[in-house]
Amino acid sequence: MSASLKLSELTVGASAIVREYPKTGSAFVRLREMGLLTGTRITLIRTAPMGDPLEIKVRGYNLTLRKSEAEHVLVELVA
């Protein structure tokens, strides 16, 4: 098992598994409703030129997140 890192620290093209995220707050309720759950595989597709927002692929669709939201989601890299 590799070390956890923040979703905001992933490099473009990297895939990871969601390991932990805050369980409270309206933004995180919205993320769970869109399928960002513990154990879900995600891939960082691209970042905006200034690094915010981030676009990830999750459950077959692309989702855009603010970097401030992504900093609270811990992931584990996968091959």
KETORRO-488111 format. One record per atom (N, C-alpha, C): residue in three letters; residue number from 1; x, y, z. Coordinates in nm, 3 decimals. Layout:
BEGIN
+------+-----+---------+---------+---------+
| code | pos |       x |       y |       z |
+------+-----+---------+---------+---------+
|  ALA | NUM |       X |       Y |       Z |
...
+------+-----+---------+---------+---------+
***
This chain:
BEGIN
+------+-----+---------+---------+---------+
| code | pos |       x |       y |       z |
+------+-----+---------+---------+---------+
|  MET |   1 |   0.085 |  -0.117 |   0.000 |
|  MET |   1 |   0.000 |   0.000 |   0.000 |
|  MET |   1 |   0.089 |   0.124 |   0.000 |
|  SER |   2 |   0.067 |   0.212 |  -0.095 |
|  SER |   2 |   0.150 |   0.332 |  -0.104 |
|  SER |   2 |   0.094 |   0.443 |  -0.015 |
|  ALA |   3 |   0.174 |   0.546 |   0.002 |
|  ALA |   3 |   0.136 |   0.657 |   0.089 |
|  ALA |   3 |   0.024 |   0.739 |   0.027 |
|  SER |   4 |  -0.058 |   0.797 |   0.110 |
|  SER |   4 |  -0.166 |   0.883 |   0.063 |
|  SER |   4 |  -0.113 |   1.022 |   0.032 |
|  LEU |   5 |  -0.174 |   1.085 |  -0.067 |
|  LEU |   5 |  -0.142 |   1.223 |  -0.099 |
|  LEU |   5 |  -0.271 |   1.294 |  -0.133 |
|  LYS |   6 |  -0.265 |   1.425 |  -0.139 |
|  LYS |   6 |  -0.383 |   1.504 |  -0.169 |
|  LYS |   6 |  -0.416 |   1.493 |  -0.318 |
|  LEU |   7 |  -0.544 |   1.493 |  -0.350 |
|  LEU |   7 |  -0.587 |   1.492 |  -0.490 |
|  LEU |   7 |  -0.526 |   1.609 |  -0.566 |
|  SER |   8 |  -0.511 |   1.722 |  -0.501 |
|  SER |   8 |  -0.454 |   1.841 |  -0.565 |
|  SER |   8 |  -0.307 |   1.824 |  -0.600 |
|  GLU |   9 |  -0.240 |   1.721 |  -0.546 |
|  GLU |   9 |  -0.098 |   1.697 |  -0.573 |
|  GLU |   9 |  -0.072 |   1.597 |  -0.685 |
|  LEU |  10 |  -0.177 |   1.538 |  -0.741 |
|  LEU |  10 |  -0.160 |   1.442 |  -0.850 |
|  LEU |  10 |  -0.103 |   1.511 |  -0.973 |
|  THR |  11 |  -0.030 |   1.436 |  -1.054 |
|  THR |  11 |   0.018 |   1.488 |  -1.181 |
|  THR |  11 |  -0.081 |   1.450 |  -1.291 |
|  VAL |  12 |  -0.085 |   1.528 |  -1.396 |
|  VAL |  12 |  -0.177 |   1.502 |  -1.507 |
|  VAL |  12 |  -0.152 |   1.362 |  -1.562 |
|  GLY |  13 |  -0.260 |   1.286 |  -1.579 |
|  GLY |  13 |  -0.252 |   1.149 |  -1.630 |
|  GLY |  13 |  -0.243 |   1.044 |  -1.522 |
|  ALA |  14 |  -0.216 |   1.084 |  -1.398 |
|  ALA |  14 |  -0.203 |   0.988 |  -1.287 |
|  ALA |  14 |  -0.340 |   0.936 |  -1.244 |
|  SER |  15 |  -0.344 |   0.807 |  -1.210 |
|  SER |  15 |  -0.466 |   0.745 |  -1.159 |
|  SER |  15 |  -0.448 |   0.716 |  -1.010 |
|  ALA |  16 |  -0.557 |   0.723 |  -0.938 |
|  ALA |  16 |  -0.552 |   0.702 |  -0.793 |
|  ALA |  16 |  -0.686 |   0.649 |  -0.744 |
|  ILE |  17 |  -0.684 |   0.599 |  -0.623 |
|  ILE |  17 |  -0.805 |   0.552 |  -0.555 |
|  ILE |  17 |  -0.832 |   0.648 |  -0.439 |
|  VAL |  18 |  -0.957 |   0.692 |  -0.427 |
|  VAL |  18 |  -0.996 |   0.781 |  -0.317 |
|  VAL |  18 |  -0.989 |   0.702 |  -0.188 |
|  ARG |  19 |  -0.917 |   0.754 |  -0.090 |
|  ARG |  19 |  -0.903 |   0.688 |   0.040 |
|  ARG |  19 |  -0.977 |   0.759 |   0.152 |
|  GLU |  20 |  -0.984 |   0.891 |   0.147 |
|  GLU |  20 |  -1.048 |   0.965 |   0.257 |
|  GLU |  20 |  -1.088 |   1.104 |   0.210 |
|  TYR |  21 |  -1.197 |   1.153 |   0.263 |
|  TYR |  21 |  -1.240 |   1.290 |   0.236 |
|  TYR |  21 |  -1.328 |   1.335 |   0.352 |
|  PRO |  22 |  -1.343 |   1.465 |   0.372 |
|  PRO |  22 |  -1.427 |   1.513 |   0.482 |
|  PRO |  22 |  -1.570 |   1.463 |   0.468 |
|  LYS |  23 |  -1.631 |   1.437 |   0.578 |
|  LYS |  23 |  -1.767 |   1.383 |   0.577 |
|  LYS |  23 |  -1.874 |   1.489 |   0.599 |
|  THR |  24 |  -1.834 |   1.616 |   0.609 |
|  THR |  24 |  -1.931 |   1.723 |   0.634 |
|  THR |  24 |  -1.913 |   1.836 |   0.534 |
|  GLY |  25 |  -2.013 |   1.921 |   0.527 |
|  GLY |  25 |  -2.007 |   2.037 |   0.439 |
|  GLY |  25 |  -2.084 |   2.014 |   0.310 |
|  SER |  26 |  -2.146 |   2.119 |   0.260 |
|  SER |  26 |  -2.230 |   2.106 |   0.141 |
|  SER |  26 |  -2.149 |   2.068 |   0.017 |
|  ALA |  27 |  -2.026 |   2.117 |   0.005 |
|  ALA |  27 |  -1.944 |   2.083 |  -0.112 |
|  ALA |  27 |  -1.914 |   1.933 |  -0.114 |
|  PHE |  28 |  -1.893 |   1.875 |   0.001 |
|  PHE |  28 |  -1.857 |   1.734 |   0.005 |
|  PHE |  28 |  -1.980 |   1.644 |  -0.008 |
|  VAL |  29 |  -2.095 |   1.692 |   0.031 |
|  VAL |  29 |  -2.219 |   1.619 |   0.003 |
|  VAL |  29 |  -2.237 |   1.613 |  -0.149 |
|  ARG |  30 |  -2.212 |   1.724 |  -0.216 |
|  ARG |  30 |  -2.224 |   1.731 |  -0.362 |
|  ARG |  30 |  -2.126 |   1.635 |  -0.428 |
|  LEU |  31 |  -2.002 |   1.629 |  -0.380 |
|  LEU |  31 |  -1.902 |   1.539 |  -0.437 |
|  LEU |  31 |  -1.944 |   1.393 |  -0.421 |
|  ARG |  32 |  -1.996 |   1.357 |  -0.306 |
|  ARG |  32 |  -2.044 |   1.220 |  -0.285 |
|  ARG |  32 |  -2.160 |   1.188 |  -0.379 |
|  GLU |  33 |  -2.250 |   1.283 |  -0.396 |
|  GLU |  33 |  -2.364 |   1.261 |  -0.486 |
|  GLU |  33 |  -2.319 |   1.240 |  -0.630 |
|  MET |  34 |  -2.204 |   1.298 |  -0.667 |
|  MET |  34 |  -2.152 |   1.282 |  -0.803 |
|  MET |  34 |  -2.060 |   1.160 |  -0.816 |
|  GLY |  35 |  -2.049 |   1.079 |  -0.712 |
|  GLY |  35 |  -1.977 |   0.953 |  -0.722 |
|  GLY |  35 |  -1.836 |   0.950 |  -0.667 |
|  LEU |  36 |  -1.791 |   1.056 |  -0.605 |
|  LEU |  36 |  -1.655 |   1.059 |  -0.548 |
|  LEU |  36 |  -1.660 |   0.997 |  -0.409 |
|  LEU |  37 |  -1.653 |   0.864 |  -0.404 |
|  LEU |  37 |  -1.663 |   0.789 |  -0.279 |
|  LEU |  37 |  -1.533 |   0.717 |  -0.249 |
|  THR |  38 |  -1.514 |   0.679 |  -0.124 |
|  THR |  38 |  -1.397 |   0.601 |  -0.085 |
|  THR |  38 |  -1.392 |   0.474 |  -0.168 |
|  GLY |  39 |  -1.274 |   0.445 |  -0.224 |
|  GLY |  39 |  -1.256 |   0.326 |  -0.307 |
|  GLY |  39 |  -1.276 |   0.349 |  -0.456 |
|  THR |  40 |  -1.319 |   0.469 |  -0.493 |
|  THR |  40 |  -1.343 |   0.502 |  -0.633 |
|  THR |  40 |  -1.212 |   0.536 |  -0.703 |
|  ARG |  41 |  -1.194 |   0.482 |  -0.824 |
|  ARG |  41 |  -1.074 |   0.513 |  -0.903 |
|  ARG |  41 |  -1.098 |   0.642 |  -0.980 |
|  ILE |  42 |  -0.999 |   0.730 |  -0.979 |
|  ILE |  42 |  -1.006 |   0.857 |  -1.051 |
|  ILE |  42 |  -0.878 |   0.876 |  -1.131 |
|  THR |  43 |  -0.886 |   0.959 |  -1.235 |
|  THR |  43 |  -0.768 |   0.997 |  -1.314 |
|  THR |  43 |  -0.770 |   1.147 |  -1.332 |
|  LEU |  44 |  -0.656 |   1.211 |  -1.309 |
|  LEU |  44 |  -0.646 |   1.355 |  -1.331 |
|  LEU |  44 |  -0.627 |   1.378 |  -1.481 |
|  ILE |  45 |  -0.725 |   1.443 |  -1.544 |
|  ILE |  45 |  -0.724 |   1.466 |  -1.688 |
|  ILE |  45 |  -0.641 |   1.589 |  -1.723 |
|  ARG |  46 |  -0.670 |   1.700 |  -1.655 |
|  ARG |  46 |  -0.596 |   1.825 |  -1.683 |
|  ARG |  46 |  -0.621 |   1.925 |  -1.572 |
|  THR |  47 |  -0.535 |   2.027 |  -1.571 |
|  THR |  47 |  -0.553 |   2.140 |  -1.481 |
|  THR |  47 |  -0.560 |   2.266 |  -1.565 |
|  ALA |  48 |  -0.625 |   2.368 |  -1.514 |
|  ALA |  48 |  -0.630 |   2.496 |  -1.583 |
|  ALA |  48 |  -0.489 |   2.557 |  -1.584 |
|  PRO |  49 |  -0.461 |   2.652 |  -1.673 |
|  PRO |  49 |  -0.327 |   2.710 |  -1.682 |
|  PRO |  49 |  -0.270 |   2.761 |  -1.549 |
|  MET |  50 |  -0.352 |   2.816 |  -1.464 |
|  MET |  50 |  -0.303 |   2.866 |  -1.335 |
|  MET |  50 |  -0.316 |   2.760 |  -1.224 |
|  GLY |  51 |  -0.352 |   2.636 |  -1.260 |
|  GLY |  51 |  -0.360 |   2.526 |  -1.164 |
|  GLY |  51 |  -0.493 |   2.508 |  -1.096 |
|  ASP |  52 |  -0.589 |   2.590 |  -1.127 |
|  ASP |  52 |  -0.721 |   2.581 |  -1.063 |
|  ASP |  52 |  -0.828 |   2.619 |  -1.164 |
|  PRO |  53 |  -0.924 |   2.538 |  -1.193 |
|  PRO |  53 |  -0.965 |   2.411 |  -1.132 |
|  PRO |  53 |  -0.893 |   2.290 |  -1.193 |
|  LEU |  54 |  -0.927 |   2.173 |  -1.137 |
|  LEU |  54 |  -0.875 |   2.045 |  -1.184 |
|  LEU |  54 |  -0.989 |   1.968 |  -1.250 |
|  GLU |  55 |  -0.957 |   1.891 |  -1.353 |
|  GLU |  55 |  -1.058 |   1.805 |  -1.416 |
|  GLU |  55 |  -1.017 |   1.661 |  -1.394 |
|  ILE |  56 |  -1.107 |   1.582 |  -1.335 |
|  ILE |  56 |  -1.079 |   1.441 |  -1.310 |
|  ILE |  56 |  -1.183 |   1.356 |  -1.382 |
|  LYS |  57 |  -1.145 |   1.233 |  -1.412 |
|  LYS |  57 |  -1.239 |   1.135 |  -1.468 |
|  LYS |  57 |  -1.278 |   1.043 |  -1.353 |
|  VAL |  58 |  -1.406 |   1.033 |  -1.329 |
|  VAL |  58 |  -1.459 |   0.950 |  -1.221 |
|  VAL |  58 |  -1.586 |   0.880 |  -1.270 |
|  ARG |  59 |  -1.590 |   0.748 |  -1.258 |
|  ARG |  59 |  -1.706 |   0.668 |  -1.297 |
|  ARG |  59 |  -1.753 |   0.696 |  -1.440 |
|  GLY |  60 |  -1.658 |   0.719 |  -1.531 |
|  GLY |  60 |  -1.692 |   0.734 |  -1.672 |
|  GLY |  60 |  -1.727 |   0.874 |  -1.719 |
|  TYR |  61 |  -1.721 |   0.972 |  -1.633 |
|  TYR |  61 |  -1.747 |   1.110 |  -1.677 |
|  TYR |  61 |  -1.642 |   1.203 |  -1.617 |
|  ASN |  62 |  -1.633 |   1.323 |  -1.674 |
|  ASN |  62 |  -1.535 |   1.421 |  -1.627 |
|  ASN |  62 |  -1.601 |   1.515 |  -1.527 |
|  LEU |  63 |  -1.529 |   1.542 |  -1.419 |
|  LEU |  63 |  -1.577 |   1.627 |  -1.311 |
|  LEU |  63 |  -1.471 |   1.734 |  -1.285 |
|  THR |  64 |  -1.513 |   1.858 |  -1.274 |
|  THR |  64 |  -1.421 |   1.968 |  -1.246 |
|  THR |  64 |  -1.433 |   2.006 |  -1.100 |
|  LEU |  65 |  -1.318 |   2.016 |  -1.032 |
|  LEU |  65 |  -1.314 |   2.051 |  -0.890 |
|  LEU |  65 |  -1.226 |   2.173 |  -0.868 |
|  ARG |  66 |  -1.261 |   2.252 |  -0.771 |
|  ARG |  66 |  -1.172 |   2.359 |  -0.728 |
|  ARG |  66 |  -1.053 |   2.296 |  -0.657 |
|  LYS |  67 |  -0.939 |   2.359 |  -0.668 |
|  LYS |  67 |  -0.820 |   2.308 |  -0.601 |
|  LYS |  67 |  -0.840 |   2.305 |  -0.450 |
|  SER |  68 |  -0.913 |   2.402 |  -0.398 |
|  SER |  68 |  -0.938 |   2.406 |  -0.253 |
|  SER |  68 |  -1.022 |   2.285 |  -0.208 |
|  GLU |  69 |  -1.110 |   2.234 |  -0.294 |
|  GLU |  69 |  -1.186 |   2.112 |  -0.262 |
|  GLU |  69 |  -1.096 |   1.990 |  -0.272 |
|  ALA |  70 |  -1.013 |   1.986 |  -0.377 |
|  ALA |  70 |  -0.925 |   1.871 |  -0.401 |
|  ALA |  70 |  -0.821 |   1.855 |  -0.291 |
|  GLU |  71 |  -0.785 |   1.961 |  -0.223 |
|  GLU |  71 |  -0.686 |   1.952 |  -0.116 |
|  GLU |  71 |  -0.735 |   1.874 |   0.005 |
|  HIS |  72 |  -0.866 |   1.855 |   0.017 |
|  HIS |  72 |  -0.923 |   1.782 |   0.131 |
|  HIS |  72 |  -0.948 |   1.635 |   0.100 |
|  VAL |  73 |  -0.922 |   1.594 |  -0.023 |
|  VAL |  73 |  -0.945 |   1.455 |  -0.064 |
|  VAL |  73 |  -0.811 |   1.382 |  -0.068 |
|  LEU |  74 |  -0.798 |   1.276 |   0.011 |
|  LEU |  74 |  -0.675 |   1.197 |   0.011 |
|  LEU |  74 |  -0.691 |   1.078 |  -0.083 |
|  VAL |  75 |  -0.588 |   1.054 |  -0.164 |
|  VAL |  75 |  -0.590 |   0.946 |  -0.262 |
|  VAL |  75 |  -0.464 |   0.862 |  -0.250 |
|  GLU |  76 |  -0.466 |   0.745 |  -0.312 |
|  GLU |  76 |  -0.352 |   0.655 |  -0.316 |
|  GLU |  76 |  -0.325 |   0.622 |  -0.462 |
|  LEU |  77 |  -0.204 |   0.644 |  -0.508 |
|  LEU |  77 |  -0.168 |   0.618 |  -0.647 |
|  LEU |  77 |  -0.184 |   0.471 |  -0.683 |
|  VAL |  78 |  -0.227 |   0.445 |  -0.807 |
|  VAL |  78 |  -0.236 |   0.309 |  -0.861 |
|  VAL |  78 |  -0.164 |   0.305 |  -0.995 |
|  ALA |  79 |  -0.125 |   0.187 |  -1.035 |
|  ALA |  79 |  -0.053 |   0.171 |  -1.163 |
|  ALA |  79 |  -0.146 |   0.180 |  -1.282 |
+------+-----+---------+---------+---------+
***
